[in-house]
């Protein structure tokens, strides 16, 4: 039987690193945090990293990859890792990596993502192929993990072109999706699927606190017009939610269909943590506008576990700790290959 103490858990210092590293330590692993120079203080202060490796930029990650390989480290991906490394270079990783690398290409391309979700029978907002087709409120989203930065709303083709001017020609803003703006409550569902026991878990829910979309209501409509305030959707934080219990059966079914359909598009399918991000309208229809195929920052309020993980585990269980436990169980059962991408 292999010993999990022969392995270390590594991630880059951003996004969900605090709970990933704490969860790994709670499961008995030594931890490594890769930080940009001058940004290591949180990880030292909270004592979650046994070792900190500093780099000038996360984009220089491959310069220190061999150090991680030499220490038998397993990389845990999160949104910042995906954004800095990019889905294309992800396939060049030589170190051990938790998750399916191939699924990130489907996550990062909104057209492929839509194909995947439709295949899973998920309700999706309408998508417009070109700005000239806009005939209702839409939200414009740029491809990749931008944390909502730059998203904007338009009601007509003319309004689209007027607002898009400031992004034209900027790197990372060449490709975008024009998506119907569904009015309702934003709900982000955190799942965990283990290949070891073939079981899907619902870990919790959150909504995003977006600047300035969530604070603009404090400004009178007249003042918004007078000052010329444009709504923006840059994510600044996360708010925990306990969902209406009667919705839970559908939530489980949606997650299961996403996992099942992932097995038909990528070898090995989706496993580990993932998130369906959407809106629940007044008729309780759940429209999903995005999937994150890895741990999301919305799990951060639950470092000590959510109401849902307490129901299942009756002990502190963050998503970060749950994936560390998955790795631990795989190592001790000599099934590590089942969870490495």
C-alpha positions as CSV (number, residue, x, y, z in Angstrom):
1,X,0.0,0.0,0.0
2,X,1.4,3.4,-1.0
3,X,1.9,6.1,1.6
4,X,0.2,9.4,1.0
5,X,3.0,11.1,3.1
6,X,5.3,10.5,0.2
7,X,3.4,13.1,-1.8
8,X,2.9,16.9,-1.5
9,X,0.0,19.1,-2.5
10,X,0.9,22.2,-4.5
11,X,-1.1,25.2,-5.9
12,X,-0.4,28.8,-6.9
13,X,-1.1,31.5,-4.3
14,X,-4.4,33.0,-5.5
15,X,-8.1,32.2,-6.0
16,X,-8.8,29.2,-3.6
17,X,-5.3,28.5,-2.5
18,X,-6.0,29.1,1.2
19,X,-8.7,26.5,1.5
20,X,-6.9,24.0,-0.9
21,X,-3.7,24.2,1.3
22,X,-5.6,24.1,4.6
23,X,-7.7,21.2,3.4
24,X,-4.5,19.3,2.3
25,X,-2.9,19.9,5.7
26,X,-6.1,18.8,7.5
27,X,-5.7,15.5,5.5
28,X,-2.1,15.1,6.6
29,X,-0.3,16.3,3.4
30,X,2.7,18.7,3.3
31,X,1.9,21.7,1.2
32,X,3.6,23.9,-1.4
33,X,2.4,27.4,-2.4
34,X,3.8,29.1,-5.5
35,X,3.6,32.9,-5.0
36,X,4.4,35.9,-7.0
37,X,7.1,37.9,-5.3
38,X,5.7,40.2,-2.6
39,X,2.4,38.4,-2.4
40,X,3.2,35.6,0.0
41,X,2.1,37.2,3.2
42,X,-1.4,35.7,3.5
43,X,0.0,32.2,3.1
44,X,2.6,32.7,5.8
45,X,0.2,34.5,8.1
46,X,-2.5,31.7,7.9
47,X,0.1,29.0,8.2
48,X,-1.3,26.9,5.4
49,X,2.0,26.5,3.4
50,X,4.8,24.3,4.5
51,X,6.9,25.7,1.7
52,X,6.6,28.8,-0.4
53,X,8.3,29.1,-3.8
54,X,8.4,32.6,-5.2
55,X,8.4,33.5,-8.9
56,X,8.5,36.9,-10.7
57,X,5.2,36.0,-12.4
58,X,2.8,33.0,-12.5
59,X,3.5,33.0,-16.2
60,X,7.0,31.7,-15.3
61,X,5.5,28.6,-13.7
62,X,7.4,26.2,-16.0
63,X,10.7,27.5,-14.7
64,X,10.0,25.9,-11.3
65,X,8.0,22.8,-12.4
66,X,11.0,20.5,-12.0
67,X,11.3,21.5,-8.4
68,X,7.8,20.3,-7.9
69,X,8.4,17.1,-9.8
70,X,11.4,16.4,-7.6
71,X,9.2,16.7,-4.5
72,X,6.5,14.4,-5.8
73,X,4.0,17.3,-5.7
74,X,0.5,17.0,-7.1
75,X,-0.8,20.3,-8.6
76,X,-4.3,21.4,-7.8
77,X,-5.7,23.7,-10.5
78,X,-8.0,26.7,-9.9
79,X,-9.2,29.7,-11.8
80,X,-6.0,31.7,-11.5
81,X,-3.9,28.8,-12.5
82,X,-6.0,28.2,-15.6
83,X,-6.0,31.9,-16.5
84,X,-2.2,32.3,-16.2
85,X,-1.1,29.0,-17.7
86,X,-3.9,28.8,-20.3
87,X,-5.7,25.6,-21.5
88,X,-3.2,25.2,-24.4
89,X,-0.1,25.1,-22.3
90,X,-1.8,22.9,-19.7
91,X,-1.2,19.9,-21.9
92,X,2.6,20.6,-21.6
93,X,2.6,20.1,-17.8
94,X,4.8,17.2,-16.8
95,X,4.1,17.1,-13.1
96,X,1.2,15.3,-11.5
97,X,-2.0,17.2,-11.9
98,X,-5.4,16.6,-10.3
99,X,-8.2,16.5,-12.8
100,X,-8.8,16.1,-16.5
101,X,-6.7,18.6,-18.5
102,X,-8.7,18.1,-21.7
103,X,-11.9,19.4,-20.1
104,X,-10.4,22.9,-19.6
105,X,-10.5,23.4,-23.4
106,X,-14.3,22.9,-23.3
107,X,-14.6,25.2,-20.3
108,X,-12.6,28.0,-21.8
109,X,-14.3,28.2,-25.2
110,X,-17.9,29.4,-24.8
111,X,-19.1,27.7,-28.0
112,X,-17.7,24.3,-26.9
113,X,-19.0,24.9,-23.4
114,X,-22.5,25.5,-24.8
115,X,-22.3,22.3,-26.9
116,X,-21.4,20.3,-23.8
117,X,-24.2,21.7,-21.6
118,X,-26.8,21.3,-24.3
119,X,-25.7,17.7,-24.7
120,X,-26.4,17.3,-20.9
121,X,-29.9,18.7,-21.3
122,X,-29.2,21.9,-19.3
123,X,-31.4,25.0,-19.8
124,X,-29.3,27.7,-21.3
125,X,-30.0,31.4,-22.1
126,X,-30.4,32.2,-25.8
127,X,-27.1,33.1,-27.5
128,X,-26.9,35.6,-30.4
129,X,-24.4,34.9,-33.2
130,X,-23.8,38.6,-34.1
131,X,-24.5,42.0,-32.5
132,X,-27.0,42.9,-35.2
133,X,-29.3,40.2,-33.9
134,X,-29.7,41.7,-30.5
135,X,-33.4,42.3,-29.8
136,X,-33.6,42.1,-26.0
137,X,-31.3,42.7,-23.0
138,X,-28.1,40.7,-23.4
139,X,-24.8,40.4,-21.5
140,X,-21.5,40.3,-23.3
141,X,-19.0,37.9,-21.8
142,X,-15.4,37.5,-23.0
143,X,-13.9,34.0,-23.4
144,X,-11.6,32.6,-20.6
145,X,-11.5,33.1,-16.9
146,X,-11.6,36.9,-16.4
147,X,-13.6,36.9,-13.1
148,X,-16.4,38.8,-14.8
149,X,-14.1,41.7,-15.7
150,X,-15.3,43.7,-18.7
151,X,-18.7,42.0,-19.0
152,X,-21.4,44.5,-20.0
153,X,-25.1,44.7,-20.8
154,X,-26.6,46.0,-24.1
155,X,-30.2,46.3,-25.3
156,X,-29.6,47.1,-29.0
157,X,-26.9,46.6,-31.7
158,X,-26.0,50.3,-31.4
159,X,-25.5,50.1,-27.6
160,X,-23.3,47.0,-28.1
161,X,-21.0,48.8,-30.5
162,X,-20.9,52.0,-28.4
163,X,-19.8,50.0,-25.3
164,X,-17.5,47.6,-27.1
165,X,-15.3,50.4,-28.4
166,X,-13.1,50.5,-25.3
167,X,-12.3,46.8,-25.6
168,X,-11.7,46.7,-29.3
169,X,-8.1,45.5,-30.1
170,X,-7.3,44.6,-26.5
171,X,-5.8,41.2,-25.9
172,X,-8.2,38.7,-24.4
173,X,-11.2,40.6,-25.6
174,X,-11.2,39.6,-29.3
175,X,-13.7,36.7,-28.7
176,X,-16.9,37.1,-26.8
177,X,-20.4,35.5,-26.3
178,X,-23.6,37.5,-26.6
179,X,-26.0,35.9,-24.2
180,X,-29.6,36.7,-23.3
181,X,-29.8,38.4,-19.9
182,X,-32.1,36.3,-17.7
183,X,-33.6,38.2,-14.8
184,X,-33.6,36.2,-11.5
185,X,-31.5,35.1,-8.6
186,X,-27.8,34.2,-9.4
187,X,-27.1,30.8,-8.0
188,X,-23.7,29.0,-8.3
189,X,-23.8,25.3,-7.5
190,X,-20.6,23.6,-6.1
191,X,-20.3,20.0,-7.0
192,X,-17.8,17.2,-6.3
193,X,-17.6,14.0,-8.4
194,X,-15.3,11.2,-7.3
195,X,-14.1,8.7,-9.8
196,X,-13.2,6.4,-6.9
197,X,-16.7,5.8,-5.7
198,X,-18.6,7.1,-8.8
199,X,-20.7,9.5,-6.6
200,X,-21.7,13.0,-7.1
201,X,-21.9,15.4,-4.1
202,X,-23.5,18.8,-3.8
203,X,-21.1,20.8,-1.6
204,X,-22.9,24.1,-1.4
205,X,-24.1,27.3,-3.2
206,X,-23.1,30.9,-3.4
207,X,-23.8,34.1,-5.3
208,X,-21.2,36.5,-6.5
209,X,-20.8,40.0,-5.2
210,X,-20.0,42.0,-8.3
211,X,-18.8,45.5,-8.6
212,X,-20.6,47.7,-9.3
213,X,-23.7,45.6,-10.2
214,X,-24.5,44.8,-6.6
215,X,-23.8,48.2,-5.2
216,X,-25.4,50.3,-7.9
217,X,-28.9,49.9,-6.2
218,X,-27.7,52.4,-3.5
219,X,-27.5,55.1,-6.2
220,X,-30.8,56.7,-7.4
221,X,-31.7,56.0,-11.0
222,X,-31.6,59.7,-11.8
223,X,-28.1,60.0,-10.3
224,X,-26.9,56.9,-12.3
225,X,-28.0,58.6,-15.5
226,X,-26.6,62.0,-14.5
227,X,-23.2,60.6,-13.5
228,X,-23.1,58.1,-16.4
229,X,-22.5,55.0,-14.3
230,X,-22.1,51.9,-16.5
231,X,-22.8,48.6,-14.7
232,X,-19.8,46.3,-14.4
233,X,-19.6,42.7,-13.2
234,X,-16.0,42.3,-11.8
235,X,-16.3,39.7,-9.0
236,X,-15.1,41.1,-5.7
237,X,-16.4,38.4,-3.3
238,X,-18.8,35.6,-2.6
239,X,-22.0,35.3,-0.5
240,X,-23.1,31.9,0.8
241,X,-26.7,30.7,0.0
242,X,-28.8,27.9,1.4
243,X,-31.1,26.9,-1.5
244,X,-34.8,26.0,-1.3
245,X,-34.8,22.3,-0.5
246,X,-37.4,21.4,-3.1
247,X,-34.9,22.4,-5.8
248,X,-32.2,19.9,-4.6
249,X,-33.4,16.9,-6.6
250,X,-33.1,18.9,-9.9
251,X,-29.7,20.2,-8.8
252,X,-28.4,16.7,-8.3
253,X,-29.8,15.6,-11.7
254,X,-28.3,18.5,-13.5
255,X,-24.9,17.8,-12.1
256,X,-25.1,14.1,-12.9
257,X,-26.0,14.8,-16.5
258,X,-23.1,17.2,-16.9
259,X,-20.7,14.5,-15.5
260,X,-22.2,11.8,-17.8
261,X,-22.0,13.9,-20.9
262,X,-18.4,14.9,-20.1
263,X,-17.4,11.3,-20.5
264,X,-18.5,11.4,-24.1
265,X,-16.5,14.5,-25.0
266,X,-13.2,14.0,-23.2
267,X,-11.3,10.8,-22.3
268,X,-11.8,10.3,-18.5
269,X,-14.6,12.9,-18.3
270,X,-15.0,15.5,-15.6
271,X,-14.2,14.7,-12.0
272,X,-13.3,16.5,-8.8
273,X,-14.9,19.9,-8.0
274,X,-16.9,21.8,-10.6
275,X,-19.6,24.5,-10.6
276,X,-22.7,25.3,-12.6
277,X,-23.3,29.0,-12.7
278,X,-26.7,30.3,-13.5
279,X,-29.9,32.2,-12.7
280,X,-33.1,30.9,-11.1
281,X,-36.0,32.8,-12.5
282,X,-39.4,33.5,-10.8
283,X,-40.8,30.3,-12.2
284,X,-37.9,28.4,-10.5
285,X,-36.3,27.5,-13.9
286,X,-32.5,27.2,-13.5
287,X,-30.8,28.7,-16.5
288,X,-27.1,27.8,-16.6
289,X,-24.9,30.4,-18.3
290,X,-21.5,28.9,-17.5
291,X,-19.6,25.9,-16.1
292,X,-16.3,26.0,-14.2
293,X,-14.6,22.6,-14.5
294,X,-12.5,23.0,-11.3
295,X,-12.8,24.5,-7.9
296,X,-14.4,27.9,-7.8
297,X,-13.9,30.9,-5.5
298,X,-17.5,30.6,-4.4
299,X,-16.4,27.7,-2.1
300,X,-14.2,30.1,-0.1
301,X,-17.0,31.0,2.5
302,X,-17.0,27.3,3.4
303,X,-13.5,26.7,4.7
304,X,-15.1,25.0,7.7
305,X,-17.7,23.3,5.6
306,X,-21.2,24.2,4.3
307,X,-24.6,23.2,5.7
308,X,-24.6,20.5,3.0
309,X,-21.2,19.1,3.8
310,X,-22.1,19.0,7.5
311,X,-25.2,16.9,6.6
312,X,-22.9,14.4,4.8
313,X,-19.7,14.3,6.8
314,X,-20.6,15.7,10.2
315,X,-17.0,17.2,10.3
316,X,-15.4,20.3,8.7
317,X,-15.2,19.6,5.0
318,X,-14.4,22.3,2.5
319,X,-14.1,21.6,-1.2
320,X,-10.4,21.9,-0.8
321,X,-10.3,19.3,1.9
322,X,-12.6,17.0,-0.1
323,X,-10.3,16.9,-3.0
324,X,-7.3,16.3,-0.7
325,X,-9.2,13.4,0.7
326,X,-9.9,12.1,-2.8
327,X,-6.2,12.2,-3.5
328,X,-5.4,10.5,-0.2
329,X,-7.9,7.7,-0.8
330,X,-6.5,7.2,-4.3
331,X,-2.9,6.9,-3.1
332,X,-3.7,4.5,-0.3
333,X,-5.8,2.3,-2.6
334,X,-3.1,2.4,-5.3
335,X,-5.5,4.1,-7.7
336,X,-3.6,7.4,-8.1
337,X,-3.8,7.1,-11.9
338,X,-7.6,7.4,-11.7
339,X,-7.4,11.0,-10.5
340,X,-4.4,12.4,-12.4
341,X,-4.9,14.2,-15.7
